[in-house]
Amino acid sequence: MSLPIAKILACIRHAGPYLAIELILPGGSLVALILWLLRNRPAVQRSLARVRSRARNAAQFVTVLDPPTASTL
């Protein structure tokens, strides 16, 4: 079996239970999303930390470009 096909099959095996929940239960999309987030908590937390860091850097950059003036305070 080639590598791309093996990766696709692994993704399907990983997503299978979540897809089944999504299709069977009413509101299954939310249930599947919550279960996925709980199961993948460390990866989600790392991603959120990266996003927060980038947002903080962007906010600092904007403040440097456009410092508040006396009229806007």
Phi and psi in degrees as a GROMACS rama.xvg file:
@    title "Ramachandran Plot"
@    xaxis  label "Phi"
@    yaxis  label "Psi"
@TYPE xy
-76.1489  161.517  SER-2
-61.8464  -46.7418  LEU-3
-61.1389  -38.7232  PRO-4
-67.161  -39.1871  ILE-5
-63.2516  -40.0249  ALA-6
-65.3423  -41.4807  LYS-7
-63.049  -45.2447  ILE-8
-63.6026  -37.6202  LEU-9
-64.8134  -40.6375  ALA-10
-64.1958  -40.5467  CYS-11
-65.3948  -41.8265  ILE-12
-63.5986  -37.8953  ARG-13
-70.2254  -39.8135  HIS-14
-86.2182  -14.2412  ALA-15
-51.0104  -52.7132  GLY-16
-61.6014  -36.8879  PRO-17
-68.612  -38.9691  TYR-18
-66.1377  -38.6005  LEU-19
-64.1726  -44.6854  ALA-20
-59.8024  -43.6761  ILE-21
-61.2351  -39.2068  GLU-22
-80.1992  -33.7473  LEU-23
-85.8433  -44.6244  ILE-24
-87.6956  143.911  LEU-25
-69.5665  133.515  PRO-26
72.1362  21.7672  GLY-27
-64.0305  -26.1482  GLY-28
-62.2607  -44.5865  SER-29
-67.7463  -41.4398  LEU-30
-62.7218  -45.9862  VAL-31
-63.4791  -40.4827  ALA-32
-64.4076  -44.576  LEU-33
-63.1024  -43.6473  ILE-34
-62.4834  -41.3932  LEU-35
-64.555  -43.3708  TRP-36
-63.0302  -40.798  LEU-37
-66.0792  -39.6197  LEU-38
-73.1035  -29.6009  ARG-39
-110.832  32.7122  ASN-40
-54.7071  -46.7253  ARG-41
-60.6242  -42.4907  PRO-42
-66.6281  -39.419  ALA-43
-65.6726  -42.2023  VAL-44
-64.1595  -39.1102  GLN-45
-63.6942  -41.9392  ARG-46
-64.7616  -43.8512  SER-47
-63.892  -37.4585  LEU-48
-63.2452  -40.629  ALA-49
-63.0774  -43.1153  ARG-50
-64.2428  -44.4769  VAL-51
-61.8825  -41.264  ARG-52
-63.1659  -43.8809  SER-53
-66.5891  -37.662  ARG-54
-66.7023  -41.1636  ALA-55
-62.8885  -43.0244  ARG-56
-63.8691  -40.1968  ASN-57
-65.9149  -40.014  ALA-58
-64.9241  -39.6654  ALA-59
-65.6  -39.6444  GLN-60
-62.8345  -43.9794  PHE-61
-64.9574  -39.8265  VAL-62
-63.6644  -37.3882  THR-63
-67.082  -39.7147  VAL-64
-72.0871  -34.8989  LEU-65
-133.732  76.4498  ASP-66
-66.4307  149.243  PRO-67
-65.2736  143.316  PRO-68
-105.274  172.167  THR-69
-62.5268  -32.4316  ALA-70
-74.9568  -23.5209  SER-71
-93.983  -8.80291  THR-72
